Structure formats: C-alpha cells, structure tokens
C-alpha cells in the first residue's frame, strides 16, 4: 500500500494535525465524523474528580 503522507512529516500538535487534514478535505470530513461519533459515546462521569 502506498502512503500519501510521510507519517513523521508533521508535528503531533492539534494545530499541525488540523493543518495537515485541511490539505485533504476528504480526510478532514472522515476525521470530524469519527471525532463526533466518539464524543457522543464519551462518558464524562468516568473522569476523575466527577
């Protein structure tokens, strides 16, 4: 399988990841869908201090 993006080519900060995803709108849409799906299932009551 050919890689379109070098896995070590960008920083691992939220800003750098979003910038990299914005270069590929199809990847950004997929990422946002996965993020929203995971957030919907997140149990805040499981966090310490809650």
mmCIF entry with sequence, helices, sheets and N, C-alpha, C, O atoms, coordinates in Angstrom:
data_MODEL
# 
_entry.id   MODEL 
# 
_entity.id                         1 
_entity.type                       polymer 
_entity.pdbx_number_of_molecules   1 
# 
_entity_poly.entity_id                      1 
_entity_poly.type                           'polypeptide(L)' 
_entity_poly.nstd_linkage                   no 
_entity_poly.nstd_monomer                   no 
_entity_poly.pdbx_seq_one_letter_code       
;(UNK)(UNK)(UNK)(UNK)(UNK)(UNK)(UNK)(UNK)(UNK)(UNK)(UNK)(UNK)(UNK)(UNK)(UNK)(UNK)
(UNK)(UNK)(UNK)(UNK)(UNK)(UNK)(UNK)(UNK)(UNK)(UNK)(UNK)(UNK)(UNK)(UNK)(UNK)(UNK)
(UNK)(UNK)(UNK)(UNK)(UNK)(UNK)(UNK)(UNK)(UNK)(UNK)(UNK)(UNK)(UNK)(UNK)(UNK)(UNK)
(UNK)(UNK)
;
_entity_poly.pdbx_seq_one_letter_code_can   XXXXXXXXXXXXXXXXXXXXXXXXXXXXXXXXXXXXXXXXXXXXXXXXXX 
_entity_poly.pdbx_strand_id                 A 
# 
loop_
_entity_poly_seq.entity_id 
_entity_poly_seq.num 
_entity_poly_seq.mon_id 
_entity_poly_seq.hetero 
1 1  UNK n 
1 2  UNK n 
1 3  UNK n 
1 4  UNK n 
1 5  UNK n 
1 6  UNK n 
1 7  UNK n 
1 8  UNK n 
1 9  UNK n 
1 10 UNK n 
1 11 UNK n 
1 12 UNK n 
1 13 UNK n 
1 14 UNK n 
1 15 UNK n 
1 16 UNK n 
1 17 UNK n 
1 18 UNK n 
1 19 UNK n 
1 20 UNK n 
1 21 UNK n 
1 22 UNK n 
1 23 UNK n 
1 24 UNK n 
1 25 UNK n 
1 26 UNK n 
1 27 UNK n 
1 28 UNK n 
1 29 UNK n 
1 30 UNK n 
1 31 UNK n 
1 32 UNK n 
1 33 UNK n 
1 34 UNK n 
1 35 UNK n 
1 36 UNK n 
1 37 UNK n 
1 38 UNK n 
1 39 UNK n 
1 40 UNK n 
1 41 UNK n 
1 42 UNK n 
1 43 UNK n 
1 44 UNK n 
1 45 UNK n 
1 46 UNK n 
1 47 UNK n 
1 48 UNK n 
1 49 UNK n 
1 50 UNK n 
# 
_struct_asym.id          A 
_struct_asym.entity_id   1 
# 
loop_
_struct_conf.conf_type_id 
_struct_conf.id 
_struct_conf.pdbx_PDB_helix_id 
_struct_conf.beg_label_comp_id 
_struct_conf.beg_label_asym_id 
_struct_conf.beg_label_seq_id 
_struct_conf.pdbx_beg_PDB_ins_code 
_struct_conf.end_label_comp_id 
_struct_conf.end_label_asym_id 
_struct_conf.end_label_seq_id 
_struct_conf.pdbx_end_PDB_ins_code 
_struct_conf.beg_auth_comp_id 
_struct_conf.beg_auth_asym_id 
_struct_conf.beg_auth_seq_id 
_struct_conf.end_auth_comp_id 
_struct_conf.end_auth_asym_id 
_struct_conf.end_auth_seq_id 
_struct_conf.pdbx_PDB_helix_class 
_struct_conf.details 
_struct_conf.pdbx_PDB_helix_length 
HELX_P HELX_P1 AA1 UNK A 14 ? UNK A 22 ? UNK A 14 UNK A 22 1 ? 9  
HELX_P HELX_P2 AA2 UNK A 25 ? UNK A 40 ? UNK A 25 UNK A 40 1 ? 16 
HELX_P HELX_P3 AA3 UNK A 44 ? UNK A 46 ? UNK A 44 UNK A 46 5 ? 3  
# 
_struct_conf_type.id          HELX_P 
_struct_conf_type.criteria    ? 
_struct_conf_type.reference   ? 
# 
loop_
_atom_site.group_PDB 
_atom_site.id 
_atom_site.type_symbol 
_atom_site.label_atom_id 
_atom_site.label_alt_id 
_atom_site.label_comp_id 
_atom_site.label_asym_id 
_atom_site.label_entity_id 
_atom_site.label_seq_id 
_atom_site.pdbx_PDB_ins_code 
_atom_site.Cartn_x 
_atom_site.Cartn_y 
_atom_site.Cartn_z 
_atom_site.occupancy 
_atom_site.B_iso_or_equiv 
_atom_site.pdbx_formal_charge 
_atom_site.auth_seq_id 
_atom_site.auth_comp_id 
_atom_site.auth_asym_id 
_atom_site.auth_atom_id 
_atom_site.pdbx_PDB_model_num 
ATOM 1   N N  . UNK A 1 1  ? 0.844   -1.183 0.000  1.00 0.00 ? 1  UNK A N  1 
ATOM 2   C CA . UNK A 1 1  ? 0.000   0.000  0.000  1.00 0.00 ? 1  UNK A CA 1 
ATOM 3   C C  . UNK A 1 1  ? 0.882   1.236  0.000  1.00 0.00 ? 1  UNK A C  1 
ATOM 4   O O  . UNK A 1 1  ? 1.791   1.351  0.823  1.00 0.00 ? 1  UNK A O  1 
ATOM 5   N N  . UNK A 1 2  ? 0.630   2.139  -0.893 1.00 0.00 ? 2  UNK A N  1 
ATOM 6   C CA . UNK A 1 2  ? 1.422   3.370  -0.989 1.00 0.00 ? 2  UNK A CA 1 
ATOM 7   C C  . UNK A 1 2  ? 0.924   4.391  0.031  1.00 0.00 ? 2  UNK A C  1 
ATOM 8   O O  . UNK A 1 2  ? -0.282  4.548  0.220  1.00 0.00 ? 2  UNK A O  1 
ATOM 9   N N  . UNK A 1 3  ? 1.840   5.071  0.675  1.00 0.00 ? 3  UNK A N  1 
ATOM 10  C CA . UNK A 1 3  ? 1.484   6.116  1.633  1.00 0.00 ? 3  UNK A CA 1 
ATOM 11  C C  . UNK A 1 3  ? 1.538   7.467  0.941  1.00 0.00 ? 3  UNK A C  1 
ATOM 12  O O  . UNK A 1 3  ? 2.513   7.783  0.259  1.00 0.00 ? 3  UNK A O  1 
ATOM 13  N N  . UNK A 1 4  ? 0.492   8.263  1.115  1.00 0.00 ? 4  UNK A N  1 
ATOM 14  C CA . UNK A 1 4  ? 0.462   9.591  0.515  1.00 0.00 ? 4  UNK A CA 1 
ATOM 15  C C  . UNK A 1 4  ? 1.112   10.623 1.427  1.00 0.00 ? 4  UNK A C  1 
ATOM 16  O O  . UNK A 1 4  ? 1.500   11.701 0.975  1.00 0.00 ? 4  UNK A O  1 
ATOM 17  N N  . UNK A 1 5  ? 1.230   10.295 2.706  1.00 0.00 ? 5  UNK A N  1 
ATOM 18  C CA . UNK A 1 5  ? 1.773   11.234 3.682  1.00 0.00 ? 5  UNK A CA 1 
ATOM 19  C C  . UNK A 1 5  ? 2.844   10.518 4.484  1.00 0.00 ? 5  UNK A C  1 
ATOM 20  O O  . UNK A 1 5  ? 2.624   9.414  4.982  1.00 0.00 ? 5  UNK A O  1 
ATOM 21  N N  . UNK A 1 6  ? 3.984   11.139 4.604  1.00 0.00 ? 6  UNK A N  1 
ATOM 22  C CA . UNK A 1 6  ? 5.058   10.593 5.431  1.00 0.00 ? 6  UNK A CA 1 
ATOM 23  C C  . UNK A 1 6  ? 4.589   10.646 6.886  1.00 0.00 ? 6  UNK A C  1 
ATOM 24  O O  . UNK A 1 6  ? 4.269   11.731 7.372  1.00 0.00 ? 6  UNK A O  1 
ATOM 25  N N  . UNK A 1 7  ? 4.537   9.522  7.598  1.00 0.00 ? 7  UNK A N  1 
ATOM 26  C CA . UNK A 1 7  ? 3.983   9.516  8.951  1.00 0.00 ? 7  UNK A CA 1 
ATOM 27  C C  . UNK A 1 7  ? 4.723   10.407 9.944  1.00 0.00 ? 7  UNK A C  1 
ATOM 28  O O  . UNK A 1 7  ? 4.150   10.784 10.966 1.00 0.00 ? 7  UNK A O  1 
ATOM 29  N N  . UNK A 1 8  ? 5.959   10.748 9.674  1.00 0.00 ? 8  UNK A N  1 
ATOM 30  C CA . UNK A 1 8  ? 6.729   11.567 10.605 1.00 0.00 ? 8  UNK A CA 1 
ATOM 31  C C  . UNK A 1 8  ? 6.956   12.983 10.060 1.00 0.00 ? 8  UNK A C  1 
ATOM 32  O O  . UNK A 1 8  ? 7.872   13.683 10.490 1.00 0.00 ? 8  UNK A O  1 
ATOM 33  N N  . UNK A 1 9  ? 6.104   13.393 9.107  1.00 0.00 ? 9  UNK A N  1 
ATOM 34  C CA . UNK A 1 9  ? 6.355   14.664 8.431  1.00 0.00 ? 9  UNK A CA 1 
ATOM 35  C C  . UNK A 1 9  ? 5.713   15.874 9.102  1.00 0.00 ? 9  UNK A C  1 
ATOM 36  O O  . UNK A 1 9  ? 5.963   17.004 8.684  1.00 0.00 ? 9  UNK A O  1 
ATOM 37  N N  . UNK A 1 10 ? 4.895   15.668 10.130 1.00 0.00 ? 10 UNK A N  1 
ATOM 38  C CA . UNK A 1 10 ? 4.292   16.828 10.783 1.00 0.00 ? 10 UNK A CA 1 
ATOM 39  C C  . UNK A 1 10 ? 4.348   16.667 12.297 1.00 0.00 ? 10 UNK A C  1 
ATOM 40  O O  . UNK A 1 10 ? 4.492   15.566 12.828 1.00 0.00 ? 10 UNK A O  1 
ATOM 41  N N  . UNK A 1 11 ? 4.228   17.794 12.960 1.00 0.00 ? 11 UNK A N  1 
ATOM 42  C CA . UNK A 1 11 ? 4.185   17.788 14.417 1.00 0.00 ? 11 UNK A CA 1 
ATOM 43  C C  . UNK A 1 11 ? 2.926   17.076 14.880 1.00 0.00 ? 11 UNK A C  1 
ATOM 44  O O  . UNK A 1 11 ? 1.974   16.916 14.117 1.00 0.00 ? 11 UNK A O  1 
ATOM 45  N N  . UNK A 1 12 ? 2.928   16.654 16.124 1.00 0.00 ? 12 UNK A N  1 
ATOM 46  C CA . UNK A 1 12 ? 1.768   15.978 16.689 1.00 0.00 ? 12 UNK A CA 1 
ATOM 47  C C  . UNK A 1 12 ? 0.978   16.931 17.593 1.00 0.00 ? 12 UNK A C  1 
ATOM 48  O O  . UNK A 1 12 ? 0.543   16.551 18.680 1.00 0.00 ? 12 UNK A O  1 
ATOM 49  N N  . UNK A 1 13 ? 0.801   18.161 17.131 1.00 0.00 ? 13 UNK A N  1 
ATOM 50  C CA . UNK A 1 13 ? 0.003   19.128 17.882 1.00 0.00 ? 13 UNK A CA 1 
ATOM 51  C C  . UNK A 1 13 ? -1.361  19.236 17.203 1.00 0.00 ? 13 UNK A C  1 
ATOM 52  O O  . UNK A 1 13 ? -1.480  18.960 16.009 1.00 0.00 ? 13 UNK A O  1 
ATOM 53  N N  . UNK A 1 14 ? -2.387  19.635 17.949 1.00 0.00 ? 14 UNK A N  1 
ATOM 54  C CA . UNK A 1 14 ? -3.711  19.781 17.315 1.00 0.00 ? 14 UNK A CA 1 
ATOM 55  C C  . UNK A 1 14 ? -3.684  20.712 16.105 1.00 0.00 ? 14 UNK A C  1 
ATOM 56  O O  . UNK A 1 14 ? -4.323  20.431 15.091 1.00 0.00 ? 14 UNK A O  1 
ATOM 57  N N  . UNK A 1 15 ? -2.950  21.815 16.206 1.00 0.00 ? 15 UNK A N  1 
ATOM 58  C CA . UNK A 1 15 ? -2.898  22.770 15.103 1.00 0.00 ? 15 UNK A CA 1 
ATOM 59  C C  . UNK A 1 15 ? -2.236  22.173 13.865 1.00 0.00 ? 15 UNK A C  1 
ATOM 60  O O  . UNK A 1 15 ? -2.715  22.360 12.746 1.00 0.00 ? 15 UNK A O  1 
ATOM 61  N N  . UNK A 1 16 ? -1.136  21.455 14.069 1.00 0.00 ? 16 UNK A N  1 
ATOM 62  C CA . UNK A 1 16 ? -0.418  20.848 12.943 1.00 0.00 ? 16 UNK A CA 1 
ATOM 63  C C  . UNK A 1 16 ? -1.246  19.744 12.298 1.00 0.00 ? 16 UNK A C  1 
ATOM 64  O O  . UNK A 1 16 ? -1.246  19.598 11.076 1.00 0.00 ? 16 UNK A O  1 
ATOM 65  N N  . UNK A 1 17 ? -1.943  18.974 13.108 1.00 0.00 ? 17 UNK A N  1 
ATOM 66  C CA . UNK A 1 17 ? -2.774  17.901 12.570 1.00 0.00 ? 17 UNK A CA 1 
ATOM 67  C C  . UNK A 1 17 ? -3.925  18.477 11.773 1.00 0.00 ? 17 UNK A C  1 
ATOM 68  O O  . UNK A 1 17 ? -4.222  17.988 10.683 1.00 0.00 ? 17 UNK A O  1 
ATOM 69  N N  . UNK A 1 18 ? -4.587  19.515 12.295 1.00 0.00 ? 18 UNK A N  1 
ATOM 70  C CA . UNK A 1 18 ? -5.691  20.138 11.562 1.00 0.00 ? 18 UNK A CA 1 
ATOM 71  C C  . UNK A 1 18 ? -5.186  20.722 10.239 1.00 0.00 ? 18 UNK A C  1 
ATOM 72  O O  . UNK A 1 18 ? -5.851  20.580 9.213  1.00 0.00 ? 18 UNK A O  1 
ATOM 73  N N  . UNK A 1 19 ? -4.032  21.370 10.249 1.00 0.00 ? 19 UNK A N  1 
ATOM 74  C CA . UNK A 1 19 ? -3.465  21.935 9.016  1.00 0.00 ? 19 UNK A CA 1 
ATOM 75  C C  . UNK A 1 19 ? -3.220  20.828 7.995  1.00 0.00 ? 19 UNK A C  1 
ATOM 76  O O  . UNK A 1 19 ? -3.532  20.987 6.815  1.00 0.00 ? 19 UNK A O  1 
ATOM 77  N N  . UNK A 1 20 ? -2.661  19.704 8.451  1.00 0.00 ? 20 UNK A N  1 
ATOM 78  C CA . UNK A 1 20 ? -2.410  18.583 7.544  1.00 0.00 ? 20 UNK A CA 1 
ATOM 79  C C  . UNK A 1 20 ? -3.723  18.024 7.007  1.00 0.00 ? 20 UNK A C  1 
ATOM 80  O O  . UNK A 1 20 ? -3.820  17.703 5.822  1.00 0.00 ? 20 UNK A O  1 
ATOM 81  N N  . UNK A 1 21 ? -4.734  17.903 7.866  1.00 0.00 ? 21 UNK A N  1 
ATOM 82  C CA . UNK A 1 21 ? -6.026  17.381 7.420  1.00 0.00 ? 21 UNK A CA 1 
ATOM 83  C C  . UNK A 1 21 ? -6.709  18.333 6.445  1.00 0.00 ? 21 UNK A C  1 
ATOM 84  O O  . UNK A 1 21 ? -7.404  17.882 5.534  1.00 0.00 ? 21 UNK A O  1 
ATOM 85  N N  . UNK A 1 22 ? -6.527  19.620 6.616  1.00 0.00 ? 22 UNK A N  1 
ATOM 86  C CA . UNK A 1 22 ? -7.169  20.584 5.726  1.00 0.00 ? 22 UNK A CA 1 
ATOM 87  C C  . UNK A 1 22 ? -6.624  20.492 4.303  1.00 0.00 ? 22 UNK A C  1 
ATOM 88  O O  . UNK A 1 22 ? -7.271  20.941 3.357  1.00 0.00 ? 22 UNK A O  1 
ATOM 89  N N  . UNK A 1 23 ? -5.450  19.916 4.154  1.00 0.00 ? 23 UNK A N  1 
ATOM 90  C CA . UNK A 1 23 ? -4.913  19.705 2.799  1.00 0.00 ? 23 UNK A CA 1 
ATOM 91  C C  . UNK A 1 23 ? -5.675  18.609 2.069  1.00 0.00 ? 23 UNK A C  1 
ATOM 92  O O  . UNK A 1 23 ? -5.650  18.525 0.841  1.00 0.00 ? 23 UNK A O  1 
ATOM 93  N N  . UNK A 1 24 ? -6.364  17.760 2.858  1.00 0.00 ? 24 UNK A N  1 
ATOM 94  C CA . UNK A 1 24 ? -7.155  16.663 2.291  1.00 0.00 ? 24 UNK A CA 1 
ATOM 95  C C  . UNK A 1 24 ? -8.566  16.739 2.858  1.00 0.00 ? 24 UNK A C  1 
ATOM 96  O O  . UNK A 1 24 ? -8.846  16.111 3.879  1.00 0.00 ? 24 UNK A O  1 
ATOM 97  N N  . UNK A 1 25 ? -9.467  17.497 2.219  1.00 0.00 ? 25 UNK A N  1 
ATOM 98  C CA . UNK A 1 25 ? -10.818 17.662 2.747  1.00 0.00 ? 25 UNK A CA 1 
ATOM 99  C C  . UNK A 1 25 ? -11.541 16.336 2.998  1.00 0.00 ? 25 UNK A C  1 
ATOM 100 O O  . UNK A 1 25 ? -12.339 16.238 3.930  1.00 0.00 ? 25 UNK A O  1 
ATOM 101 N N  . UNK A 1 26 ? -11.272 15.321 2.183  1.00 0.00 ? 26 UNK A N  1 
ATOM 102 C CA . UNK A 1 26 ? -11.917 14.020 2.406  1.00 0.00 ? 26 UNK A CA 1 
ATOM 103 C C  . UNK A 1 26 ? -11.447 13.398 3.721  1.00 0.00 ? 26 UNK A C  1 
ATOM 104 O O  . UNK A 1 26 ? -12.248 12.788 4.430  1.00 0.00 ? 26 UNK A O  1 
ATOM 105 N N  . UNK A 1 27 ? -10.181 13.539 4.054  1.00 0.00 ? 27 UNK A N  1 
ATOM 106 C CA . UNK A 1 27 ? -9.670  13.028 5.329  1.00 0.00 ? 27 UNK A CA 1 
ATOM 107 C C  . UNK A 1 27 ? -10.235 13.837 6.480  1.00 0.00 ? 27 UNK A C  1 
ATOM 108 O O  . UNK A 1 27 ? -10.578 13.276 7.520  1.00 0.00 ? 27 UNK A O  1 
ATOM 109 N N  . UNK A 1 28 ? -10.338 15.158 6.310  1.00 0.00 ? 28 UNK A N  1 
ATOM 110 C CA . UNK A 1 28 ? -10.868 16.022 7.360  1.00 0.00 ? 28 UNK A CA 1 
ATOM 111 C C  . UNK A 1 28 ? -12.314 15.655 7.671  1.00 0.00 ? 28 UNK A C  1 
ATOM 112 O O  . UNK A 1 28 ? -12.687 15.567 8.841  1.00 0.00 ? 28 UNK A O  1 
ATOM 113 N N  . UNK A 1 29 ? -13.133 15.441 6.647  1.00 0.00 ? 29 UNK A N  1 
ATOM 114 C CA . UNK A 1 29 ? -14.526 15.043 6.877  1.00 0.00 ? 29 UNK A CA 1 
ATOM 115 C C  . UNK A 1 29 ? -14.590 13.730 7.643  1.00 0.00 ? 29 UNK A C  1 
ATOM 116 O O  . UNK A 1 29 ? -15.377 13.596 8.580  1.00 0.00 ? 29 UNK A O  1 
ATOM 117 N N  . UNK A 1 30 ? -13.773 12.765 7.255  1.00 0.00 ? 30 UNK A N  1 
ATOM 118 C CA . UNK A 1 30 ? -13.747 11.477 7.947  1.00 0.00 ? 30 UNK A CA 1 
ATOM 119 C C  . UNK A 1 30 ? -13.309 11.619 9.391  1.00 0.00 ? 30 UNK A C  1 
ATOM 120 O O  . UNK A 1 30 ? -13.886 11.001 10.285 1.00 0.00 ? 30 UNK A O  1 
ATOM 121 N N  . UNK A 1 31 ? -12.285 12.436 9.621  1.00 0.00 ? 31 UNK A N  1 
ATOM 122 C CA . UNK A 1 31 ? -11.793 12.670 10.969 1.00 0.00 ? 31 UNK A CA 1 
ATOM 123 C C  . UNK A 1 31 ? -12.870 13.317 11.831 1.00 0.00 ? 31 UNK A C  1 
ATOM 124 O O  . UNK A 1 31 ? -13.096 12.902 12.968 1.00 0.00 ? 31 UNK A O  1 
ATOM 125 N N  . UNK A 1 32 ? -13.535 14.336 11.286 1.00 0.00 ? 32 UNK A N  1 
ATOM 126 C CA . UNK A 1 32 ? -14.571 15.028 12.046 1.00 0.00 ? 32 UNK A CA 1 
ATOM 127 C C  . UNK A 1 32 ? -15.737 14.105 12.363 1.00 0.00 ? 32 UNK A C  1 
ATOM 128 O O  . UNK A 1 32 ? -16.287 14.171 13.462 1.00 0.00 ? 32 UNK A O  1 
ATOM 129 N N  . UNK A 1 33 ? -16.126 13.249 11.430 1.00 0.00 ? 33 UNK A N  1 
ATOM 130 C CA . UNK A 1 33 ? -17.206 12.294 11.681 1.00 0.00 ? 33 UNK A CA 1 
ATOM 131 C C  . UNK A 1 33 ? -16.804 11.318 12.791 1.00 0.00 ? 33 UNK A C  1 
ATOM 132 O O  . UNK A 1 33 ? -17.599 11.033 13.686 1.00 0.00 ? 33 UNK A O  1 
ATOM 133 N N  . UNK A 1 34 ? -15.579 10.811 12.734 1.00 0.00 ? 34 UNK A N  1 
ATOM 134 C CA . UNK A 1 34 ? -15.101 9.889  13.772 1.00 0.00 ? 34 UNK A CA 1 
ATOM 135 C C  . UNK A 1 34 ? -15.040 10.584 15.126 1.00 0.00 ? 34 UNK A C  1 
ATOM 136 O O  . UNK A 1 34 ? -15.406 9.999  16.146 1.00 0.00 ? 34 UNK A O  1 
ATOM 137 N N  . UNK A 1 35 ? -14.577 11.831 15.134 1.00 0.00 ? 35 UNK A N  1 
ATOM 138 C CA . UNK A 1 35 ? -14.453 12.595 16.380 1.00 0.00 ? 35 UNK A CA 1 
ATOM 139 C C  . UNK A 1 35 ? -15.832 12.799 17.017 1.00 0.00 ? 35 UNK A C  1 
ATOM 140 O O  . UNK A 1 35 ? -16.015 12.556 18.209 1.00 0.00 ? 35 UNK A O  1 
ATOM 141 N N  . UNK A 1 36 ? -16.794 13.246 16.210 1.00 0.00 ? 36 UNK A N  1 
ATOM 142 C CA . UNK A 1 36 ? -18.135 13.486 16.736 1.00 0.00 ? 36 UNK A CA 1 
ATOM 143 C C  . UNK A 1 36 ? -18.788 12.198 17.212 1.00 0.00 ? 36 UNK A C  1 
ATOM 144 O O  . UNK A 1 36 ? -19.507 12.199 18.212 1.00 0.00 ? 36 UNK A O  1 
ATOM 145 N N  . UNK A 1 37 ? -18.549 11.119 16.516 1.00 0.00 ? 37 UNK A N  1 
ATOM 146 C CA . UNK A 1 37 ? -19.091 9.827  16.927 1.00 0.00 ? 37 UNK A CA 1 
ATOM 147 C C  . UNK A 1 37 ? -18.506 9.398  18.268 1.00 0.00 ? 37 UNK A C  1 
ATOM 148 O O  . UNK A 1 37 ? -19.230 8.935  19.150 1.00 0.00 ? 37 UNK A O  1 
ATOM 149 N N  . UNK A 1 38 ? -17.194 9.553  18.417 1.00 0.00 ? 38 UNK A N  1 
ATOM 150 C CA . UNK A 1 38 ? -16.543 9.192  19.682 1.00 0.00 ? 38 UNK A CA 1 
ATOM 151 C C  . UNK A 1 38 ? -16.996 10.108 20.809 1.00 0.00 ? 38 UNK A C  1 
ATOM 152 O O  . UNK A 1 38 ? -17.195 9.646  21.933 1.00 0.00 ? 38 UNK A O  1 
ATOM 153 N N  . UNK A 1 39 ? -17.161 11.398 20.533 1.00 0.00 ? 39 UNK A N  1 
ATOM 154 C CA . UNK A 1 39 ? -17.591 12.346 21.560 1.00 0.00 ? 39 UNK A CA 1 
ATOM 155 C C  . UNK A 1 39 ? -18.996 12.025 22.043 1.00 0.00 ? 39 UNK A C  1 
ATOM 156 O O  . UNK A 1 39 ? -19.299 12.206 23.222 1.00 0.00 ? 39 UNK A O  1 
ATOM 157 N N  . UNK A 1 40 ? -19.849 11.557 21.157 1.00 0.00 ? 40 UNK A N  1 
ATOM 158 C CA . UNK A 1 40 ? -21.220 11.217 21.538 1.00 0.00 ? 40 UNK A CA 1 
ATOM 159 C C  . UNK A 1 40 ? -21.247 10.042 22.514 1.00 0.00 ? 40 UNK A C  1 
ATOM 160 O O  . UNK A 1 40 ? -22.160 9.933  23.332 1.00 0.00 ? 40 UNK A O  1 
ATOM 161 N N  . UNK A 1 41 ? -20.252 9.167  22.429 1.00 0.00 ? 41 UNK A N  1 
ATOM 162 C CA . UNK A 1 41 ? -20.196 7.988  23.295 1.00 0.00 ? 41 UNK A CA 1 
ATOM 163 C C  . UNK A 1 41 ? -19.384 8.213  24.565 1.00 0.00 ? 41 UNK A C  1 
ATOM 164 O O  . UNK A 1 41 ? -19.291 7.314  25.401 1.00 0.00 ? 41 UNK A O  1 
ATOM 165 N N  . UNK A 1 42 ? -18.798 9.393  24.723 1.00 0.00 ? 42 UNK A N  1 
ATOM 166 C CA . UNK A 1 42 ? -17.906 9.677  25.838 1.00 0.00 ? 42 UNK A CA 1 
ATOM 167 C C  . UNK A 1 42 ? -18.689 9.790  27.146 1.00 0.00 ? 42 UNK A C  1 
ATOM 168 O O  . UNK A 1 42 ? -19.711 10.475 27.204 1.00 0.00 ? 42 UNK A O  1 
ATOM 169 N N  . UNK A 1 43 ? -18.219 9.131  28.172 1.00 0.00 ? 43 UNK A N  1 
ATOM 170 C CA . UNK A 1 43 ? -18.869 9.144  29.478 1.00 0.00 ? 43 UNK A CA 1 
ATOM 171 C C  . UNK A 1 43 ? -18.114 10.082 30.407 1.00 0.00 ? 43 UNK A C  1 
ATOM 172 O O  . UNK A 1 43 ? -17.102 9.695  30.991 1.00 0.00 ? 43 UNK A O  1 
ATOM 173 N N  . UNK A 1 44 ? -18.593 11.305 30.547 1.00 0.00 ? 44 UNK A N  1 
ATOM 174 C CA . UNK A 1 44 ? -17.910 12.296 31.377 1.00 0.00 ? 44 UNK A CA 1 
ATOM 175 C C  . UNK A 1 44 ? -17.898 11.897 32.848 1.00 0.00 ? 44 UNK A C  1 
ATOM 176 O O  . UNK A 1 44 ? -16.994 12.292 33.584 1.00 0.00 ? 44 UNK A O  1 
ATOM 177 N N  . UNK A 1 45 ? -18.878 11.128 33.284 1.00 0.00 ? 45 UNK A N  1 
ATOM 178 C CA . UNK A 1 45 ? -18.932 10.731 34.693 1.00 0.00 ? 45 UNK A CA 1 
ATOM 179 C C  . UNK A 1 45 ? -17.780 9.811  35.063 1.00 0.00 ? 45 UNK A C  1 
ATOM 180 O O  . UNK A 1 45 ? -17.493 9.627  36.246 1.00 0.00 ? 45 UNK A O  1 
ATOM 181 N N  . UNK A 1 46 ? -17.113 9.228  34.067 1.00 0.00 ? 46 UNK A N  1 
ATOM 182 C CA . UNK A 1 46 ? -15.989 8.325  34.341 1.00 0.00 ? 46 UNK A CA 1 
ATOM 183 C C  . UNK A 1 46 ? -14.694 9.081  34.618 1.00 0.00 ? 46 UNK A C  1 
ATOM 184 O O  . UNK A 1 46 ? -13.701 8.476  35.022 1.00 0.00 ? 46 UNK A O  1 
ATOM 185 N N  . UNK A 1 47 ? -14.693 10.403 34.405 1.00 0.00 ? 47 UNK A N  1 
ATOM 186 C CA . UNK A 1 47 ? -13.482 11.199 34.650 1.00 0.00 ? 47 UNK A CA 1 
ATOM 187 C C  . UNK A 1 47 ? -13.225 11.330 36.149 1.00 0.00 ? 47 UNK A C  1 
ATOM 188 O O  . UNK A 1 47 ? -14.166 11.449 36.933 1.00 0.00 ? 47 UNK A O  1 
ATOM 189 N N  . UNK A 1 48 ? -11.947 11.309 36.549 1.00 0.00 ? 48 UNK A N  1 
ATOM 190 C CA . UNK A 1 48 ? -11.618 11.519 37.955 1.00 0.00 ? 48 UNK A CA 1 
ATOM 191 C C  . UNK A 1 48 ? -12.094 12.903 38.414 1.00 0.00 ? 48 UNK A C  1 
ATOM 192 O O  . UNK A 1 48 ? -12.043 13.869 37.652 1.00 0.00 ? 48 UNK A O  1 
ATOM 193 N N  . UNK A 1 49 ? -12.549 12.984 39.648 1.00 0.00 ? 49 UNK A N  1 
ATOM 194 C CA . UNK A 1 49 ? -12.974 14.260 40.185 1.00 0.00 ? 49 UNK A CA 1 
ATOM 195 C C  . UNK A 1 49 ? -14.400 14.617 39.845 1.00 0.00 ? 49 UNK A C  1 
ATOM 196 O O  . UNK A 1 49 ? -14.861 15.706 40.190 1.00 0.00 ? 49 UNK A O  1 
ATOM 197 N N  . UNK A 1 50 ? -15.100 13.742 39.187 1.00 0.00 ? 50 UNK A N  1 
ATOM 198 C CA . UNK A 1 50 ? -16.509 14.000 38.839 1.00 0.00 ? 50 UNK A CA 1 
ATOM 199 C C  . UNK A 1 50 ? -17.416 13.340 39.833 1.00 0.00 ? 50 UNK A C  1 
ATOM 200 O O  . UNK A 1 50 ? -18.637 13.438 39.714 1.00 0.00 ? 50 UNK A O  1 
# 
